[in-house]
Amino acid sequence: MNSAEKLTQRKAEILKEIARLGPMRRGSVTDQFLTSTRRDGSKRKRGPYTVYSFKPTRKTSSRRLRDDKHKALYRQQIDNLRRFERLAAELVQVSEQLADLAVAESGEEKKPYGLDRTRAQRGTGPDSRASQARQSLRFRGHRDVRADRRAGLRR
C-alpha cells in the first residue's frame, strides 16, 4: 500500500470518527468554591458548586449545574468538541499531504508563493503599476526617497 492509499484510508477513518461523535458544546465545567465572612469575622469556605462557563459573544456566561447527570453530560459534550477539534486539525494535515502528493504526481514542482509567476505578474517588473507610478513621479520632478536613501543621500 503506497502513501497516497494510506493517507486516503486515514482520511476516511477520521471522517468516520467525526460522524460517531455525539453532541458538542463549547466551554468548560469547573468546581467553584465561595468564601464568606461570618459575623465574628472568621472566613468560611462553601462549595463545591459545579459551574458551566462559555462565551456566546465576547462576554463570558456561566450557569450552575445542580444535577449530577447534567454535569456528566456537559463534560462529555465538551470532550466531544475537543476531540472534534483534534480530528479536524489532523484531517487538514492529511488533506494537505494528499494535495502535495497530487502536485508531485502531476509533474509540477511545488514552489514557494509568488515564485511561479513572472516579475510582471507579481507586480515587480518594469511594466508594473508601481514602477510606472515611480517613473511618472520622476517625470514630474519628484524625488524617489527610497532610491536616494539607497544611494546614501539625505533630504
N, CA, C and O of each residue as an XYZ file, in Angstrom:
620
protein
N       0.854     -1.180      0.000
C       0.000      0.000      0.000
C       0.897      1.239      0.000
O       1.744      1.396      0.879
N       0.709      2.116     -0.988
C       1.557      3.311     -1.056
C       1.038      4.393     -0.113
O      -0.006      4.240      0.519
N       1.785      5.481     -0.035
C       1.461      6.519      0.938
C       0.139      7.221      0.611
O      -0.577      7.619      1.530
N      -0.199      7.381     -0.661
C      -1.467      8.022     -1.023
C      -2.648      7.179     -0.551
O      -3.645      7.719     -0.071
N      -2.541      5.867     -0.686
C      -3.621      4.986     -0.217
C      -3.737      5.017      1.297
O      -4.841      5.018      1.842
N      -2.596      5.043      1.977
C      -2.614      5.124      3.443
C      -3.256      6.425      3.903
O      -4.066      6.431      4.830
N      -2.891      7.528      3.252
C      -3.464      8.821      3.624
C      -4.962      8.866      3.339
O      -5.729      9.410      4.133
N      -5.379      8.299      2.216
C      -6.804      8.262      1.888
C      -7.568      7.416      2.907
O      -8.675      7.769      3.314
N      -6.972      6.310      3.310
C      -7.602      5.446      4.312
C      -7.700      6.176      5.649
O      -8.728      6.096      6.321
N      -6.638      6.888      6.042
C      -6.662      7.628      7.309
C      -7.701      8.742      7.251
O      -8.378      9.010      8.244
N      -7.830      9.387      6.109
C      -8.840     10.435      5.946
C     -10.240      9.861      6.146
O     -11.075     10.480      6.805
N     -10.502      8.686      5.584
C     -11.812      8.041      5.744
C     -12.049      7.671      7.207
O     -13.165      7.813      7.705
N     -11.005      7.195      7.904
C     -11.142      6.844      9.322
C     -11.475      8.074     10.159
O     -12.316      8.018     11.056
N     -10.808      9.181      9.857
C     -11.068     10.428     10.598
C     -12.508     10.871     10.388
O     -13.178     11.270     11.341
N     -12.989     10.807      9.160
C     -14.366     11.221      8.876
C     -15.374     10.323      9.587
O     -16.411     10.800     10.047
N     -15.074      9.020      9.680
C     -15.962      8.108     10.411
C     -15.977      8.447     11.897
O     -17.031      8.428     12.531
N     -14.800      8.759     12.454
C     -14.733      9.129     13.874
C     -15.520     10.408     14.137
O     -16.207     10.520     15.153
N     -15.420     11.368     13.229
C     -16.169     12.619     13.386
C     -17.671     12.337     13.346
O     -18.434     12.924     14.113
N     -18.095     11.436     12.449
C     -19.517     11.110     12.332
C     -20.036     10.423     13.603
O     -21.208     10.569     13.953
N     -19.168      9.679     14.289
C     -19.586      8.966     15.501
C     -19.689      9.868     16.723
O     -20.323      9.496     17.711
N     -19.077     11.046     16.671
C     -19.132     11.949     17.822
C     -20.563     12.387     18.079
O     -21.345     12.588     17.149
N     -20.887     12.528     19.334
C     -22.233     12.964     19.713
C     -22.323     14.485     19.727
O     -21.522     15.171     19.091
N     -23.300     15.000     20.453
C     -23.470     16.453     20.557
C     -22.228     17.114     21.147
O     -21.530     16.530     21.975
N     -21.970     18.331     20.709
C     -20.783     19.061     21.149
C     -21.196     20.374     21.793
O     -22.245     20.946     21.495
N     -20.329     20.825     22.685
C     -20.609     22.068     23.395
C     -19.289     22.775     23.678
O     -18.312     22.139     24.074
N     -19.260     24.093     23.473
C     -18.083     24.889     23.826
C     -18.130     25.237     25.304
O     -19.196     25.240     25.920
N     -16.959     25.531     25.870
C     -16.912     25.992     27.248
C     -16.145     25.043     28.147
O     -15.370     24.208     27.681
N     -16.374     25.188     29.452
C     -15.700     24.336     30.424
C     -16.600     24.144     31.637
O     -17.480     24.955     31.922
N     -16.351     23.044     32.340
C     -17.070     22.748     33.572
C     -16.038     22.723     34.686
O     -15.074     21.960     34.629
N     -16.242     23.564     35.711
C     -15.316     23.648     36.831
C     -16.072     23.645     38.143
O     -17.279     23.881     38.189
N     -15.343     23.376     39.199
C     -15.915     23.456     40.541
C     -15.538     24.793     41.145
O     -14.376     25.199     41.122
N     -16.543     25.474     41.687
C     -16.348     26.800     42.247
C     -16.525     26.730     43.758
O     -17.453     26.093     44.256
N     -15.631     27.389     44.477
C     -15.740     27.488     45.928
C     -15.923     28.956     46.275
O     -15.234     29.817     45.728
N     -16.836     29.241     47.171
C     -17.097     30.608     47.589
C     -16.636     30.784     49.026
O     -16.764     29.876     49.847
N     -16.099     31.959     49.321
C     -15.658     32.284     50.670
C     -16.595     33.343     51.222
O     -16.830     34.371     50.585
N     -17.122     33.090     52.396
C     -17.994     34.068     53.035
C     -17.425     34.411     54.416
O     -16.716     33.616     55.033
N     -17.756     35.603     54.871
C     -17.284     36.062     56.173
C     -18.443     36.009     57.160
O     -19.522     36.543     56.905
N     -18.203     35.368     58.269
C     -19.238     35.289     59.316
C     -19.265     36.586     60.112
O     -18.418     37.461     59.930
N     -20.253     36.697     60.999
C     -20.386     37.910     61.802
C     -19.200     38.110     62.751
O     -18.830     39.237     63.082
N     -18.622     36.998     63.173
C     -17.479     37.115     64.090
C     -16.169     37.401     63.353
O     -15.127     37.520     63.998
N     -16.188     37.515     62.008
C     -15.014     37.857     61.218
C     -14.266     36.660     60.657
O     -13.340     36.833     59.865
N     -14.644     35.454     61.049
C     -13.965     34.275     60.511
C     -14.465     33.975     59.101
O     -15.594     34.305     58.739
N     -13.606     33.348     58.323
C     -13.938     33.020     56.937
C     -14.453     31.594     56.864
O     -14.036     30.714     57.617
N     -15.372     31.397     55.934
C     -15.948     30.070     55.724
C     -15.942     29.763     54.232
O     -16.351     30.582     53.410
N     -15.470     28.569     53.904
C     -15.412     28.146     52.510
C     -16.652     27.317     52.190
O     -16.964     26.364     52.903
N     -17.355     27.678     51.124
C     -18.570     26.960     50.723
C     -18.365     26.359     49.339
O     -17.681     26.923     48.486
N     -18.973     25.210     49.148
C     -18.880     24.602     47.829
C     -18.523     23.144     47.945
O     -18.554     22.614     49.055
N     -18.201     22.493     46.924
C     -18.040     22.996     45.562
C     -19.375     23.137     44.836
O     -20.296     22.340     45.021
N     -19.449     24.169     44.010
C     -20.575     24.370     43.121
C     -20.059     24.148     41.707
O     -19.104     24.805     41.290
N     -20.664     23.248     40.973
C     -20.230     22.970     39.611
C     -20.798     24.040     38.688
O     -22.000     24.306     38.688
N     -19.899     24.657     37.891
C     -20.280     25.781     37.033
C     -19.861     25.482     35.589
O     -18.734     25.061     35.327
N     -20.789     25.707     34.671
C     -20.503     25.614     33.234
C     -20.298     27.033     32.729
O     -21.200     27.863     32.843
N     -19.113     27.330     32.165
C     -18.794     28.657     31.641
C     -18.590     28.568     30.136
O     -18.004     27.610     29.633
N     -19.079     29.573     29.427
C     -18.956     29.610     27.967
C     -19.022     31.046     27.497
O     -19.421     31.933     28.252
N     -18.630     31.282     26.250
C     -18.648     32.624     25.665
C     -19.554     32.635     24.443
O     -19.084     32.344     23.343
N     -20.823     32.957     24.593
C     -21.685     33.047     23.404
C     -21.330     34.259     22.549
O     -21.481     34.229     21.327
N     -20.862     35.318     23.188
C     -20.370     36.510     22.486
C     -18.994     36.801     23.058
O     -18.243     35.868     23.341
N     -18.647     38.050     23.235
C     -17.344     38.384     23.822
C     -17.375     38.283     25.343
O     -16.324     38.285     25.984
N     -18.542     38.197     25.912
C     -18.691     38.180     27.363
C     -18.920     36.750     27.849
O     -19.718     36.011     27.271
N     -18.223     36.369     28.902
C     -18.355     35.022     29.443
C     -19.659     34.898     30.216
O     -20.012     35.771     31.008
N     -20.368     33.799     29.973
C     -21.590     33.490     30.710
C     -21.363     32.210     31.496
O     -20.593     31.343     31.083
N     -22.029     32.100     32.615
C     -21.883     30.908     33.457
C     -23.244     30.441     33.938
O     -24.168     31.231     34.129
N     -23.338     29.124     34.127
C     -24.549     28.510     34.686
C     -24.133     27.501     35.731
O     -23.146     26.785     35.562
N     -24.877     27.448     36.795
C     -24.620     26.411     37.786
C     -25.314     25.127     37.352
O     -26.455     25.138     36.889
N     -24.597     24.025     37.514
C     -25.156     22.714     37.197
C     -25.423     21.995     38.519
O     -24.494     21.684     39.264
N     -26.677     21.738     38.796
C     -27.035     21.137     40.078
C     -27.149     19.609     40.000
O     -26.826     18.909     40.960
N     -27.602     19.110     38.875
C     -27.850     17.679     38.727
C     -26.582     16.959     38.273
O     -25.914     17.421     37.348
N     -26.239     15.839     38.905
C     -25.042     15.076     38.542
C     -25.120     14.543     37.113
O     -24.093     14.425     36.445
N     -26.327     14.218     36.634
C     -26.480     13.753     35.258
C     -26.087     14.846     34.270
O     -25.429     14.584     33.263
N     -26.503     16.076     34.574
C     -26.175     17.194     33.705
C     -24.674     17.462     33.714
O     -24.093     17.775     32.675
N     -24.042     17.340     34.881
C     -22.594     17.562     34.964
C     -21.851     16.599     34.048
O     -20.976     17.008     33.284
N     -22.203     15.316     34.127
C     -21.545     14.304     33.297
C     -21.842     14.547     31.815
O     -20.954     14.395     30.976
N     -23.075     14.921     31.489
C     -23.460     15.169     30.108
C     -22.693     16.361     29.522
O     -22.188     16.285     28.403
N     -22.609     17.453     30.274
C     -21.890     18.639     29.814
C     -20.409     18.311     29.604
O     -19.823     18.715     28.600
N     -19.805     17.585     30.539
C     -18.390     17.221     30.397
C     -18.175     16.365     29.147
O     -17.198     16.560     28.425
N     -19.080     15.422     28.888
C     -18.959     14.580     27.703
C     -19.083     15.401     26.421
O     -18.344     15.176     25.462
N     -20.011     16.348     26.404
C     -20.198     17.187     25.227
C     -18.988     18.089     24.977
O     -18.613     18.320     23.828
N     -18.383     18.593     26.040
C     -17.175     19.414     25.901
C     -16.022     18.559     25.408
O     -15.242     18.999     24.563
N     -15.903     17.341     25.926
C     -14.865     16.414     25.447
C     -15.068     16.082     23.974
O     -14.099     15.958     23.225
N     -16.324     15.937     23.553
C     -16.614     15.675     22.136
C     -16.116     16.819     21.249
O     -15.561     16.581     20.176
N     -16.315     18.048     21.696
C     -15.852     19.191     20.915
C     -14.332     19.198     20.821
O     -13.773     19.433     19.750
N     -13.669     18.942     21.936
C     -12.202     18.922     21.918
C     -11.681     17.803     21.021
O     -10.698     17.992     20.305
N     -12.325     16.648     21.053
C     -11.947     15.537     20.174
C     -12.166     15.932     18.711
O     -11.331     15.641     17.855
N     -13.288     16.594     18.427
C     -13.586     17.057     17.075
C     -12.507     18.015     16.580
O     -12.065     17.912     15.435
N     -12.079     18.950     17.435
C     -11.060     19.910     17.032
C      -9.740     19.217     16.701
O      -9.072     19.586     15.736
N      -9.362     18.213     17.499
C      -8.133     17.464     17.209
C      -8.262     16.698     15.893
O      -7.336     16.685     15.080
N      -9.420     16.059     15.690
C      -9.631     15.306     14.452
C      -9.652     16.232     13.230
O      -9.119     15.885     12.176
N     -10.265     17.402     13.374
C     -10.320     18.351     12.260
C      -8.916     18.832     11.896
O      -8.598     18.978     10.715
N      -8.079     19.079     12.895
C      -6.705     19.500     12.621
C      -5.937     18.388     11.909
O      -5.173     18.649     10.980
N      -6.144     17.152     12.349
C      -5.473     16.023     11.696
C      -5.996     15.839     10.270
O      -5.229     15.503      9.368
N      -7.293     16.057     10.065
C      -7.877     15.937      8.728
C      -7.265     16.962      7.774
O      -6.976     16.640      6.621
N      -7.071     18.169      8.238
C      -6.443     19.203      7.408
C      -5.018     18.790      7.063
O      -4.586     18.940      5.920
N      -4.293     18.274      8.037
C      -2.907     17.852      7.797
C      -2.842     16.722      6.766
O      -2.016     16.756      5.854
N      -3.715     15.726      6.914
C      -3.739     14.606      5.962
C      -4.132     15.093      4.575
O      -3.555     14.660      3.577
N      -5.109     15.989      4.505
C      -5.549     16.519      3.210
C      -4.444     17.311      2.528
O      -4.288     17.234      1.309
N      -3.674     18.073      3.304
C      -2.553     18.811      2.717
C      -1.494     17.858      2.170
O      -0.923     18.106      1.108
N      -1.230     16.767      2.893
C      -0.265     15.785      2.409
C      -0.757     15.137      1.115
O       0.025     14.911      0.192
N      -2.053     14.840      1.054
C      -2.624     14.287     -0.183
C      -2.505     15.285     -1.337
O      -2.198     14.904     -2.467
N      -2.746     16.542     -1.050
C      -2.640     17.576     -2.086
C      -1.200     17.704     -2.571
O      -0.960     17.863     -3.768
N      -0.237     17.637     -1.648
C       1.173     17.702     -2.047
C       1.544     16.512     -2.924
O       2.286     16.658     -3.895
N       1.025     15.329     -2.579
C       1.291     14.150     -3.400
C       0.681     14.293     -4.790
O       1.291     13.890     -5.781
N      -0.517     14.865     -4.866
C      -1.177     15.057     -6.158
C      -0.368     16.020     -7.034
O      -0.251     15.815     -8.242
N       0.187     17.065     -6.422
C       1.009     18.012     -7.171
C       2.290     17.326     -7.637
O       2.724     17.524     -8.772
N       2.892     16.525     -6.768
C       4.130     15.832     -7.131
C       3.897     14.821     -8.256
O       4.752     14.654     -9.125
N       2.752     14.154     -8.244
C       2.441     13.172     -9.284
C       2.129     13.830    -10.621
O       2.322     13.226    -11.676
N       1.644     15.072    -10.575
C       1.320     15.757    -11.825
C       2.576     16.230    -12.555
O       2.508     16.655    -13.708
N       3.711     16.154    -11.884
C       4.964     16.518    -12.530
C       5.392     17.940    -12.267
O       6.523     18.313    -12.579
N       4.516     18.740    -11.701
C       4.871     20.122    -11.392
C       5.544     20.164    -10.032
O       5.166     19.454     -9.100
N       6.543     21.010     -9.949
C       7.242     21.150     -8.680
C       6.552     22.212     -7.851
O       6.174     23.266     -8.362
N       6.388     21.928     -6.566
C       5.770     22.887     -5.667
C       6.780     23.997     -5.401
O       7.920     23.730     -5.021
N       6.353     25.258     -5.604
C       7.241     26.397     -5.419
C       6.678     27.292     -4.329
O       5.467     27.309     -4.106
N       7.539     28.036     -3.650
C       7.031     28.992     -2.663
C       6.137     30.013     -3.342
O       6.252     30.248     -4.545
N       5.250     30.618     -2.570
C       4.276     31.560     -3.113
C       4.956     32.665     -3.903
O       5.908     33.285     -3.430
N       4.475     32.899     -5.075
C       4.922     34.013     -5.879
C       6.062     33.694     -6.825
O       6.245     34.404     -7.814
N       6.829     32.659     -6.558
C       7.978     32.370     -7.410
C       7.586     31.696     -8.713
O       8.394     31.628     -9.638
N       6.372     31.203     -8.801
C       5.933     30.567    -10.035
C       5.404     31.593    -11.039
O       5.080     31.245    -12.174
N       5.317     32.850    -10.621
C       4.833     33.891    -11.521
C       6.009     34.727    -12.020
O       7.065     34.784    -11.390
N       5.799     35.373    -13.166
C       6.844     36.234    -13.702
C       6.864     37.542    -12.923
O       5.954     37.824    -12.143
N       7.903     38.333    -13.139
C       8.002     39.608    -12.426
C       6.822     40.513    -12.764
O       6.317     41.223    -11.894
N       6.383     40.493    -14.011
C       5.260     41.339    -14.409
C       3.986     40.900    -13.701
O       3.181     41.740    -13.299
N       3.794     39.578    -13.544
C       2.602     39.080    -12.863
C       2.638     39.407    -11.374
O       1.595     39.654    -10.770
N       3.850     39.411    -10.768
C       3.970     39.730     -9.345
C       3.871     41.227     -9.104
O       3.657     41.655     -7.969
N       4.022     42.028    -10.146
C       3.945     43.472     -9.984
C       5.270     44.105     -9.646
O       5.308     45.208     -9.102
N       6.383     43.417     -9.963
C       7.691     43.978     -9.660
C       8.504     44.265    -10.913
O       9.640     44.730    -10.826
N       7.936     43.993    -12.060
C       8.662     44.192    -13.309
C       8.654     45.653    -13.740
O       8.024     46.490    -13.094
N       9.356     45.963    -14.835
C       9.420     47.355    -15.287
C       8.080     47.873    -15.793
O       7.890     49.087    -15.860
N       7.146     46.999    -16.150
C       5.844     47.428    -16.648
C       4.764     47.406    -15.570
O       3.589     47.611    -15.873
N       5.141     47.162    -14.325
C       4.134     47.079    -13.269
C       3.602     48.466    -12.928
O       4.215     49.477    -13.273
N       2.465     48.508    -12.254
C       1.864     49.791    -11.888
C       2.768     50.584    -10.954
O       2.908     51.799    -11.094
N       3.387     49.879     -9.987
C       4.265     50.573     -9.040
C       5.439     51.214     -9.774
O       5.821     52.347     -9.483
N       6.005     50.479    -10.726
C       7.131     51.010    -11.483
C       6.686     52.196    -12.336
O       7.403     53.192    -12.431
N       5.530     52.099    -12.944
C       5.012     53.193    -13.761
C       4.735     54.421    -12.906
O       4.961     55.549    -13.342
N       4.239     54.199    -11.668
C       3.967     55.335    -10.780
C       5.263     56.030    -10.390
O       5.322     57.259    -10.339
N       6.298     55.251    -10.114
C       7.597     55.851     -9.774
C       8.141     56.667    -10.948
O       8.664     57.766    -10.765
N       8.010     56.118    -12.142
C       8.516     56.818    -13.317
C       7.751     58.107    -13.573
O       8.351     59.111    -13.956
N       6.430     58.097    -13.368
C       5.648     59.310    -13.604
C       5.990     60.371    -12.565
O       5.986     61.560    -12.884
N       6.285     59.972    -11.334
C       6.677     60.939    -10.319
C       8.027     61.567    -10.670
O       8.221     62.770    -10.493
N       8.949     60.756    -11.164
C      10.246     61.287    -11.566
C      10.090     62.271    -12.727
O      10.780     63.289    -12.790
N       9.176     61.953    -13.641
C       8.949     62.812    -14.790
C       8.433     64.171    -14.337
O       8.766     65.200    -14.924
N       7.609     64.163    -13.277
C       7.046     65.412    -12.763
C       8.005     66.155    -11.841
O       7.670     67.223    -11.329
N       9.185     65.602    -11.627
C      10.170     66.309    -10.820
C      10.229     65.859     -9.369
O      10.984     66.441     -8.590
N       9.460     64.841     -8.972
C       9.507     64.352     -7.608
C      10.734     63.473     -7.427
O      11.184     62.807     -8.359
N      11.257     63.483     -6.233
C      12.420     62.657     -5.938
C      11.971     61.307     -5.410
O      10.972     61.216     -4.696
N      12.690     60.280     -5.752
C      12.431     58.941     -5.231
C      13.216     58.813     -3.934
O      14.428     58.603     -3.958
N      12.522     58.940     -2.788
C      13.174     58.956     -1.485
C      13.888     57.644     -1.216
O      15.000     57.642     -0.688
N      13.273     56.543     -1.567
C      13.907     55.247     -1.326
C      15.204     55.101     -2.127
O      16.212     54.617     -1.611
N      15.166     55.517     -3.372
C      16.366     55.428     -4.194
C      17.451     56.340     -3.629
O      18.629     55.983     -3.655
N      17.076     57.503     -3.124
C      18.057     58.416     -2.512
C      18.666     57.787     -1.269
O      19.875     57.883     -1.057
N      17.854     57.152     -0.452
C      18.370     56.520      0.765
C      19.319     55.392      0.412
O      20.357     55.229      1.054
N      18.969     54.600     -0.616
C      19.845     53.515     -1.030
C      21.184     54.053     -1.514
O      22.224     53.430     -1.304
N      21.153     55.193     -2.150
C      22.377     55.796     -2.665
C      23.145     56.536     -1.582
O      24.268     56.984     -1.815
N      22.549     56.670     -0.393
C      23.227     57.339      0.720
C      22.968     58.820      0.769
O      23.647     59.536      1.505
N      22.006     59.304      0.009
C      21.697     60.732      0.014
C      20.623     61.012      1.035
O      19.775     60.161      1.304
N      20.653     62.185      1.599
C      19.631     62.629      2.559
C      18.831     63.757      1.940
O      19.261     64.390      0.975
N      17.677     63.997      2.500
C      16.851     65.103      2.032
C      17.435     66.422      2.400
O      16.862     67.463      2.079
